[in-house]
Amino acid sequence: MWAYAFKARKVHATDVSSLSESQILEKQADWLWVDCFEPSSDDFGIISELFCHDARTIDDMKNGKPFPRYQKHDNCTFLSVSVAAFQSALTTYPIYIGVKGKMVLTVRSQDSSRPVEHAIQTLKDCIAEVEKTGPFLVVCEVLREASNENLEVMMVLREKIEKVEEEVISNPSKRVMAKRIFELKREIAAFYRLLWSEEQMMSSIKDGLIPNLEPCEENLLGLQDAMSNVSRELEFLNSYDSALDGVLTIQDLGMIHRVETTLIYLTAAIIITNLILIFVELAF
């Protein structure tokens, strides 16, 4: 667990291992960013004491369960944003963000680390030039970096759909392709619902409808970029779903053609069999 203490447009990074260390840093800094990478049980204990005593919220974070909307407990608000990866199947990994007064928390795993790492580096590089900093800036930057990460998955999905299209065109009657197509459509639908929920959350942040997150005009650029990215990703997913519908149509036509060809062969076989029977009857 690392804490980034911001004071007088400077950042001081410190490895913290206890609640008291975090509380001392909070008092000394203008504002504090606590970042937890693969948190241990002890880390979750500190998080619980420092930010939130709600056992269900802590358990959801331990189990990697994304929040469908914001979670508010006393004077602390929790959000989650998901990072996607696609190997054999589409998988999403949540980043949890907590805001309480002049403190902000991020909780991440190995698979969801890059957006937070990029946001940390951005703040370190630009802290002296940024007009106004605070927890809201961190939230916006993490959301932006997560949306950038997900754009890469859109390209992977497109490649997989193109591969399916090529296989169906070359062999439209291949039955196993239908299963692959419907699996892709289910994953796209699940990812669409997740991104749509995050888009609504970002819109609520922008409109000041989420507790403890007061919009800051100077730092809204990151949030606007994130919203644009998510909107673009949703458009991509819509087009991908339509493309798969087209692939299914091609395969249906291929199956129909296969059935028609089989019926022609069967009809021809019946005719030939009948002719043979007629010739046999005439011969006797």
N, C-alpha and C positions, 0 to 999 in steps of 0.2 A: 504494500500500500504506500503510495507516494502522495505527498501534499505539496501543492504549488501555492506559495504565499505571494500575493501581489501587493506591492506597496510602492507608492511614488513612481509608478510606471516601470517598476523593476520586478522580476520574478525570482523567487528563491525556492529551489526544489529540495525537499527533504524526505527521506524514508522514515515513515512513522510506524510504530508498532504498539502504540497504546492510546487510549482515549485521552489521557492527560496531555500527551504531546500534541494531539490535534487541537485540544481546547486552548492550549498556550499559543499555538500558531494562529488560531482564529482571533484571539484577542490582540495579537501584535500586527496582523495584516489588515490592509484595507478590505480584502476579500480573499477567500480560500477555495482552492480546487482540490478535492480529495479524489484520487484516481486509484481504483482497485482492479488489479489484474489477477484473474483466477483466485478470487478471495477464499481464504481459509475460514474455518469455523470461528476462529478468533477475530478475523477481519469482519465477519458478519456481526459479531458481537459489538464491535466498535461502531459499525454502521447503524445498528439498532439503537445504541445509546446516543449517537451523535445526530441521527436524522429521523429515525422512525422506529417506534416500539411495536408496530403492528406485525404480529407473527405471520399472518397470511401473506402479506407483501414480501416479507423476508424469505418465506418459503418459496414463493413464486420466483424470486430472484435466484435462489439456490438451485431450483429445478429448471432454470432457463425458460420460463413461461412468459411470453410477451404480455404486456398490459393492453387490453382492447381500448382503453381510454386512460386518462390520467388518474392517479391515485392520490387522494389528499388525506393526510393524517395530521391533525392539529395545524401547525404552521409549516408543514413540509409537504411538497408536491413531488410525486414520482411520475416519470414518463418512460416509455421504452421505444426504441427505434431498431429495426431489424436490418441485418446485413445478410445478403443472399449469397449462396455458392451453388454451383451446379457441376456435379461430377457424374455419377450414375443417376442421380435424381436431384431435384431442387431441394435445398436445405436452407433454413434461415436461422440466424443466431442473433439474439437480442443484445442491445446495449442499454443499460438502465441509467437514467439520469435523475438525480434528486436535487431539489433546490430548497434551501431553507435559509432565509435571511441573506447574509453575505457569504454563504457557503454553497458550493455546488459539488455534487458527487457524480462520478461515472463508475459503473461496474461493467467489466468486460471479460470475455474469455479469449483464448488464443485465436479462435476463429473470427472474432469480431473486433480485433485489436486495431487494425489499420486506421479506421476513421478517427479513433481517439488519439492515436499516435500522431497522425497528421494535424489534428486540431491543436495538440500540445505544441508541436513544432511551429505552427503558424503563430500562436500567441507569443511564443518565445522570440520569434523573429520580428514581430510587429508591435510588441507591447509598448515600445517607446513612441511609436507614431500614432497609435490608436487614440482617438479623441476621448472616448469614454469606454472603460472596461468594467466587467462585472460578470456575475453568473449568467446573465442573459446572453452575453457574447459567447460564452462556452457552449450553451445550448444550441445557438444558431450554427456555430462552427461544426459541432458534432453532427447535427442534422444534415448540414451541407456535405460533409465528408462521407457520411453513410449513403446519401443519395448518389454521390459520385461513384462509390464502390458498386452500387447496384446497377449502374449503367453498363458495367463490364459483363454482368450476368445476362443482360438483354442481348448482347452480341453472341454469347454462348448459346442462348436459346435459339437465336436466329440461325446459327450454324446447324444446330440439331434439326430444326424444322426443314432446312434446305436439304439435309441428308435424307430425311424421311421422304420429302418430295421426290428426290432423285430415285429412291428405291421403289416407290409406288409407281412412278412413271415407267420404270424399266420392267416392273412386274406387278401390274395393278391388281392381280387376283391373289396375291400373297396374303393369306388370312392373318398371319401373325402381326402384320403391320397395323391392323385395326386396334389391337391391344396397345401397341406403343403410342399410337395417335391419341387414344383416350387417356392414357396415363399422362401424356404431355398436357392435354387439355385440363385435366384435374389439377395438375401442378400450377398451370397458368392461372386458373380460377382462384386457387388458394392464395397465390402471390398477389393477384389483383386485389382481393379483399383486404389483405394486409396493407398494401400500399395505399389503397383508398382510405383506410382508417387513419394511416399516418398523414395523408394529405389533409384530412379533416382536422386532425390534431394541430398541424402546422397553421392552418387557417385560424383555428381558435387562439393559438399563441399570438398570431399577428393582430387579431382583433382584441386582445387583452382579456380573453374569456377563461384563461386558466389561472387559478390562484397562485400567488407567489412568483408569477412571471410577468412583470410589467414591461410591455414593449418599449424598446429604446430605439428611436429613429436612427441614431448614428450606427446601430449594429444590425439593422434589419436586412442589409444586403445579403448576408449569409442565409438568412431564412428565406428570402425571396428566391435565391438561387436554388435552395433545396426544394421549394415548392415547384419551381419550373422543371427541375429534374424529375420529380415524382410525377408531375403531369405528363411529361414526355414518356416516362416509363409506362404509365397507364395506357397511353396511346399505342405504344409498341405492343403491349400485351393484347390489346383489342385487335390489332392487325395480325398478330401471331395466331390468335384464336380463329380469326376469319380464314387465314391461310390454311390452318388445319382442317377447317370445314371444307375448303376446296379440295384438299387432299383426300378427305373421306368421299367426296363426290366422285373423284377420279377412280377411287378404289371400288365404289359401288358400281360404277359403269363397267369396270373391269370384271367384277363378279357377275354382273348381268351378261356381259359378253361371254364369259366362261360357261354360264348356264345355257345360253343360247347355242353355243358351240356343242355342248354336250347333248342338248336336245336334237340338234341336227344329226349328230352321229348316231344317236339312238333311233331316230326316225329312219335314217338310211339303213341301219342294221335290221329294223323291223321289216322294211320294204324288201330287202334282200332275202330275209328269212321267209317272207310270204311267197316270193317268187320261186324260191327253191322248193317250198311245199307244193306250189301249183305244178311245177315241172315234175315233181315226184308223183303226184296224183295222175297227171296226164300220161306218165310213162307206164302206169299200171292200169 
